[in-house]
Amino acid sequence: MSYDVIFTDTALKNLSRYPSKDQQAILKNIKQLAENPVTKSNVKKLVDFDVSYRLRVGTLECCLIAKIV
C-alpha cells in the first residue's frame, strides 16, 4: 500500500531553503517512504505535535509538515 504526500506551503518554503542536491535527496526519501513506510527506520514521531514526523536523510534532519493521505 502506498500513500500520497501533500506538502503544505510552509513545507515547500522550508524545502526550498536547502541546496538543490539536498532537496533531491529529501524528496527521494519521502517518495520511498510514501511507497513503503514500514522500511524507513529513520523516521521519528515528534513528541510535541500530533501528526509531525522527523525524517533523517544522511546528515540532514528534515522536519516538514505534510499531509499523508
C-alpha positions in Angstrom: 0.0 0.0 0.0 1.4 3.4 -0.9 0.4 6.9 0.3 0.1 10.3 -1.2 2.1 13.1 0.5 0.7 16.6 0.1 3.1 19.3 1.2 1.9 22.5 2.9 3.0 25.8 1.6 5.3 26.2 4.6 6.9 22.8 4.0 7.6 23.8 0.4 9.1 27.1 1.5 11.3 25.3 4.1 12.4 22.7 1.5 13.4 25.5 -0.9 15.9 26.7 1.6 18.0 23.6 1.2 20.6 23.3 -1.6 19.3 21.6 -4.8 21.2 18.4 -4.1 19.8 18.1 -0.6 16.3 18.8 -1.9 16.6 15.9 -4.3 17.8 13.6 -1.6 15.0 14.6 0.8 12.3 14.2 -1.9 13.7 10.8 -2.9 13.5 9.6 0.6 10.0 11.0 1.1 8.9 9.2 -2.1 10.4 5.9 -0.8 8.6 6.5 2.5 5.3 7.0 0.8 5.7 3.8 -1.3 6.7 1.6 1.7 6.5 3.3 5.1 7.4 0.2 7.0 11.0 0.1 5.8 12.1 3.5 7.0 13.6 3.4 10.4 15.0 6.9 10.3 11.5 8.4 10.8 10.6 9.5 14.3 7.3 11.0 15.6 7.8 14.4 17.2 6.7 14.5 20.8 5.1 17.9 20.9 3.0 17.5 17.7 0.1 15.3 16.8 0.9 14.4 13.2 4.5 15.6 12.8 7.5 13.3 12.0 11.2 13.9 11.5 12.9 12.3 8.6 16.7 12.0 8.7 18.4 12.0 5.3 22.2 11.4 5.7 23.4 14.2 7.9 20.3 16.3 7.3 17.4 16.4 9.7 14.3 17.5 7.8 11.1 18.4 9.5 8.4 19.2 7.0 4.7 19.3 7.8 2.9 17.3 5.2 -0.4 15.6 4.9 -0.3 11.9 4.2 -3.4 10.5 2.5 
